[in-house]
Amino acid sequence: RSLIRDILTFARESHAEQKPVQPDALIEETLHLLRASFPATIAIERDLRSSGSVLADPTHIQQVIMNLCTNAVHAMKKEHGGRLTVRLDEVTLDAEQHPEVRTGPFLRMTVSDTGHGIPPDICDRIFDPFFTTKEVMEGTGMGLAVVHGIIKRLGGMIRVESVPEEGTSFTVYLPVCRNVARAAVETEIPRQSGSEHILFVDDEEMLTEVGTMMLEALGYSVVAMTESPAALERFRREPDAFDLVMTDLGMPDLPGDLLAREIHALRPDLPIIICTGGEGREISGGAGIKGVAMKPIRMNEIGRLIRSVLDATDTCR
């Protein structure tokens, strides 16, 4: 499913509404979200010297930042650690020297790591779709192709410099959006964090651990369970202890939609989010189900969904 999303982003023109976006705010927000999933041995440095704007879909800019940062961390072995540096400033490019872009002011974002570097013989292939040096199940080879496609559609360009065993730097150039009223600029992605209590249920232990890590990184208090009948019993003991329930759909003994029905009968006001990988079970809008999250769950996406569900529930009370 993740691969299909990347292919669609890479292959088609986006119909999303473009608006003035400030990358410096998106960089700060994205690094804050990613910090929880990065090894403690990775140091993060930021040098943001511009609050300029670009005309883009903010989720696409965040996708570029996330892909480049996660690739950088992957290049630094966990046991040895390293340093991830993100810089942002403004430069003027000349179309005669860079014929792929127009002459004018550009925001320059550089993402650097101190990892193993890229061998010179494959540097020309890293933006090709499906090309990857990662192990099986570690990557699809679409990340940099998606990044390249987004930047190209925005009228920008991307450059890479790498020294084997010393590190790599990706530099992104995006045309500056001028004459924009400050109030109209998209300064950040929608609020994602919170402090509410969540019951999280998934029968796969690894997914439960990852989901808990994501939710706690967003500030939520989490009770995680891998058996849906046990989760229902826990809820029956303390039905008022939770502000939201997130449950996997395809589980043995008590599937997520049936668990939602039981919980809804006990607390009709409690919002429920169903997580699914497309198991083929039809999900109805009743039984307190206020949202559906498609697997694999991504922190920024689930953060926005949780906030929209909780904020809508608070408004209705």
C-alpha positions as CSV (number, residue, x, y, z in Angstrom):
1,R,0.0,0.0,0.0
2,S,2.8,2.4,0.9
3,L,4.5,1.5,-2.4
4,I,1.4,2.3,-4.4
5,R,1.1,5.7,-2.7
6,D,4.6,6.5,-3.7
7,I,4.1,5.3,-7.3
8,L,1.0,7.5,-7.6
9,T,2.8,10.5,-6.2
10,F,5.7,9.9,-8.6
11,A,3.7,9.2,-11.7
12,R,0.9,11.7,-11.8
13,E,0.5,15.4,-11.6
14,S,-0.9,16.4,-8.2
15,H,-4.3,18.0,-8.0
16,A,-3.8,19.1,-4.5
17,E,-4.3,22.8,-3.9
18,Q,-1.0,24.7,-3.7
19,K,-0.6,27.5,-1.3
20,P,2.3,29.5,0.2
21,V,4.2,27.3,2.5
22,Q,7.1,28.1,4.9
23,P,9.5,25.2,4.8
24,D,11.3,26.3,8.0
25,A,8.2,25.6,10.1
26,L,7.7,22.2,8.3
27,I,11.3,21.3,9.0
28,E,10.9,22.0,12.7
29,E,7.6,20.1,12.9
30,T,8.9,17.1,10.9
31,L,12.2,16.8,12.9
32,H,10.2,16.9,16.1
33,L,8.0,14.0,15.0
34,L,11.0,12.0,13.6
35,R,13.1,12.4,16.7
36,A,11.2,9.7,18.6
37,S,11.9,7.1,15.8
38,F,15.6,7.9,15.3
39,P,18.2,6.1,17.3
40,A,19.5,8.0,20.4
41,T,23.0,7.8,18.8
42,I,21.9,10.2,16.0
43,A,22.5,13.9,16.8
44,I,20.2,16.4,14.9
45,E,21.4,19.8,14.0
46,R,19.4,22.6,12.3
47,D,20.5,25.9,10.8
48,L,17.4,27.6,9.5
49,R,18.3,31.1,8.2
50,S,15.2,31.8,6.0
51,S,11.5,32.0,6.7
52,G,10.7,32.4,3.0
53,S,7.8,30.8,1.3
54,V,7.3,28.4,-1.6
55,L,4.1,27.7,-3.5
56,A,3.3,24.0,-2.9
57,D,1.2,21.4,-1.2
58,P,2.5,21.4,2.4
59,T,2.2,17.6,2.6
60,H,4.5,17.2,-0.4
61,I,7.1,19.5,1.2
62,Q,6.9,17.4,4.4
63,Q,7.2,14.2,2.3
64,V,10.5,15.6,0.8
65,I,11.8,16.4,4.2
66,M,10.8,13.1,5.8
67,N,12.3,11.0,2.9
68,L,15.6,12.8,2.9
69,C,16.0,12.7,6.7
70,T,15.0,9.1,7.1
71,N,17.4,8.1,4.2
72,A,20.2,10.1,6.0
73,V,19.6,8.3,9.3
74,H,19.5,4.9,7.5
75,A,22.9,5.6,6.1
76,M,24.4,6.0,9.7
77,K,24.8,2.7,11.4
78,K,22.9,2.5,14.7
79,E,25.8,1.2,16.7
80,H,28.1,4.0,15.6
81,G,25.6,6.9,15.3
82,G,26.2,10.1,13.5
83,R,25.0,13.6,12.8
84,L,22.0,14.7,10.7
85,T,22.2,18.4,9.7
86,V,19.4,20.3,8.0
87,R,20.1,23.8,6.7
88,L,17.8,26.3,5.0
89,D,18.8,29.6,3.4
90,E,18.0,31.7,0.3
91,V,20.1,32.0,-2.9
92,T,19.7,33.4,-6.4
93,L,20.1,31.1,-9.3
94,D,21.0,32.0,-12.9
95,A,19.1,30.1,-15.7
96,E,22.3,30.2,-17.8
97,Q,24.2,28.2,-15.2
98,H,21.2,26.1,-14.3
99,P,19.0,25.7,-17.4
100,E,16.5,23.4,-15.7
101,V,15.2,26.3,-13.5
102,R,14.3,29.9,-14.1
103,T,16.5,32.8,-12.9
104,G,15.5,34.2,-9.5
105,P,15.5,33.6,-5.8
106,F,15.3,30.1,-4.4
107,L,15.1,28.5,-1.0
108,R,18.0,26.1,-0.6
109,M,17.5,23.2,1.8
110,T,20.5,20.9,2.5
111,V,20.1,17.6,4.4
112,S,23.5,16.1,5.3
113,D,24.6,13.0,7.1
114,T,27.9,11.5,8.3
115,G,27.0,8.0,7.0
116,H,28.7,5.5,4.7
117,G,28.2,7.7,1.6
118,I,27.1,6.7,-1.9
119,P,29.5,4.9,-4.2
120,P,30.4,7.0,-7.3
121,D,29.2,4.3,-9.7
122,I,25.6,4.5,-8.5
123,C,25.2,8.2,-7.8
124,D,23.6,8.7,-11.3
125,R,21.0,6.0,-10.5
126,I,19.7,7.0,-7.1
127,F,16.7,9.0,-8.4
128,D,15.6,6.1,-10.7
129,P,12.3,4.4,-9.6
130,F,12.8,1.1,-7.7
131,F,16.6,1.5,-7.5
132,T,17.7,0.8,-3.9
133,T,20.8,-0.4,-2.0
134,K,18.7,-1.3,1.1
135,E,18.0,-4.8,2.2
136,V,14.7,-6.6,1.4
137,M,11.8,-5.1,3.5
138,E,13.9,-2.0,4.3
139,G,12.9,0.1,1.3
140,T,11.1,0.2,-2.0
141,G,13.5,2.3,-4.0
142,M,10.7,4.9,-4.6
143,G,11.6,7.5,-1.9
144,L,14.2,9.5,-3.9
145,A,12.2,9.1,-7.1
146,V,9.2,10.7,-5.4
147,V,11.3,13.5,-3.9
148,H,12.8,14.2,-7.4
149,G,9.3,14.2,-9.0
150,I,7.8,16.6,-6.4
151,I,10.7,19.1,-6.7
152,K,10.7,19.0,-10.5
153,R,7.0,19.7,-10.6
154,L,7.5,22.7,-8.3
155,G,10.1,24.2,-10.7
156,G,13.1,23.3,-8.5
157,M,16.0,21.0,-8.6
158,I,18.0,18.6,-6.4
159,R,21.7,17.9,-6.2
160,V,23.7,15.3,-4.3
161,E,27.3,15.3,-3.1
162,S,28.8,12.2,-1.4
163,V,32.1,11.0,-0.2
164,P,32.3,7.2,0.6
165,E,32.7,6.6,4.4
166,E,32.4,10.3,5.1
167,G,28.8,11.3,4.3
168,T,26.2,12.6,1.9
169,S,24.5,15.9,1.3
170,F,21.3,16.4,-0.7
171,T,20.6,20.0,-1.7
172,V,17.1,21.0,-2.7
173,Y,16.3,24.3,-4.5
174,L,12.7,25.6,-4.6
175,P,11.6,28.9,-6.2
176,V,10.6,31.5,-3.6
177,C,7.0,32.7,-3.6
178,R,7.1,36.5,-3.4
179,N,4.4,39.1,-2.6
180,V,2.5,36.9,-0.1
181,A,0.7,38.4,2.8
182,R,2.2,37.0,6.0
183,A,-1.2,36.0,7.3
184,A,-1.9,33.9,4.3
185,V,1.3,31.8,4.6
186,E,0.9,28.2,5.7
187,T,3.4,28.2,8.6
188,E,2.9,24.7,9.9
189,I,1.0,21.5,9.3
190,P,-2.2,21.0,11.4
191,R,-1.7,20.4,15.1
192,Q,-0.8,16.7,15.7
193,S,0.0,16.3,19.3
194,G,-2.2,15.9,22.4
195,S,-2.3,14.6,25.9
196,E,-5.4,12.4,25.8
197,H,-5.6,8.7,26.9
198,I,-5.8,6.1,24.1
199,L,-6.6,2.4,24.1
200,F,-4.6,0.9,21.2
201,V,-5.4,-2.7,20.1
202,D,-3.5,-4.8,17.5
203,D,-2.9,-8.5,17.5
204,E,0.6,-8.2,16.0
205,E,3.0,-7.4,18.8
206,M,5.5,-5.6,16.7
207,L,2.8,-3.2,15.3
208,T,1.6,-2.6,18.8
209,E,5.0,-1.6,19.9
210,V,5.5,0.7,16.9
211,G,2.0,2.2,17.3
212,T,2.6,2.9,21.0
213,M,5.9,4.6,20.2
214,M,4.3,6.8,17.6
215,L,1.4,7.8,19.9
216,E,3.6,8.5,22.9
217,A,5.9,10.6,20.7
218,L,2.9,12.7,19.9
219,G,2.2,13.2,23.6
220,Y,-0.6,10.7,24.2
221,S,-0.9,8.3,27.1
222,V,-1.3,4.8,25.7
223,V,-2.6,1.5,27.0
224,A,-1.6,-1.1,24.3
225,M,-3.1,-4.6,24.1
226,T,-2.6,-7.5,21.6
227,E,-5.7,-9.5,22.4
228,S,-9.1,-7.9,21.6
229,P,-11.2,-9.9,24.1
230,A,-8.7,-8.9,26.8
231,A,-8.9,-5.3,25.6
232,L,-12.7,-5.4,25.9
233,E,-12.5,-6.7,29.4
234,R,-10.0,-3.9,30.3
235,F,-12.4,-1.3,28.8
236,R,-15.3,-2.8,30.8
237,R,-13.4,-2.3,34.0
238,E,-12.5,1.4,33.3
239,P,-14.8,2.7,30.5
240,D,-14.2,6.3,31.5
241,A,-10.4,6.0,31.5
242,F,-10.0,6.6,27.7
243,D,-10.6,9.4,25.3
244,L,-10.2,7.4,22.1
245,V,-9.9,3.8,21.0
246,M,-7.7,2.7,18.1
247,T,-8.2,-0.9,17.0
248,D,-6.9,-3.1,14.2
249,L,-9.7,-4.5,12.0
250,G,-8.5,-8.0,11.1
251,M,-8.0,-9.8,14.5
252,P,-8.9,-13.3,15.6
253,D,-11.7,-14.0,18.1
254,L,-13.0,-10.4,18.1
255,P,-12.4,-8.4,14.9
256,G,-12.0,-4.6,15.3
257,D,-15.4,-3.6,14.0
258,L,-17.1,-6.0,16.4
259,L,-14.9,-4.7,19.2
260,A,-16.0,-1.2,18.3
261,R,-19.6,-2.2,18.5
262,E,-19.1,-3.6,22.0
263,I,-17.3,-0.6,23.2
264,H,-19.9,1.7,21.6
265,A,-22.6,0.0,23.6
266,L,-20.8,0.7,26.8
267,R,-19.8,4.4,25.9
268,P,-21.7,5.8,22.9
269,D,-19.8,9.1,23.2
270,L,-16.3,7.6,22.7
271,P,-14.7,8.0,19.3
272,I,-13.1,5.0,17.7
273,I,-10.5,4.8,14.8
274,I,-10.2,1.6,12.8
275,C,-6.8,0.6,11.5
276,T,-6.8,-1.6,8.4
277,G,-4.6,-3.0,5.7
278,G,-7.5,-3.6,3.4
279,E,-8.7,-7.0,4.8
280,G,-11.9,-7.0,2.8
281,R,-14.3,-6.5,5.7
282,E,-16.7,-3.7,5.1
283,I,-16.4,-0.9,7.7
284,S,-19.6,0.8,8.6
285,G,-19.7,4.4,9.8
286,G,-21.7,3.4,12.9
287,A,-20.6,1.9,16.3
288,G,-18.7,5.1,17.2
289,I,-16.2,4.7,14.3
290,K,-15.1,8.2,13.4
291,G,-12.1,7.5,11.3
292,V,-10.2,4.8,9.3
293,A,-6.4,4.7,9.2
294,M,-4.8,2.7,6.4
295,K,-1.7,0.6,7.2
296,P,1.2,1.1,7.2
297,I,0.5,3.8,9.8
298,R,2.6,7.0,9.4
299,M,3.1,9.3,12.3
300,N,2.2,12.5,10.6
301,E,-1.0,11.0,9.0
302,I,-2.2,9.4,12.2
303,G,-1.4,12.5,14.2
304,R,-3.7,14.6,12.0
305,L,-6.5,12.0,12.0
306,I,-6.5,11.6,15.8
307,R,-6.6,15.4,16.3
308,S,-9.5,15.8,13.8
309,V,-11.5,13.1,15.5
310,L,-10.8,14.3,19.1
311,D,-11.4,17.9,18.2
312,A,-14.6,17.1,16.4
313,T,-15.8,15.1,19.4
314,D,-15.0,18.0,21.8
315,T,-16.9,20.4,19.6
316,C,-20.0,18.2,19.7
317,R,-20.1,17.8,23.5
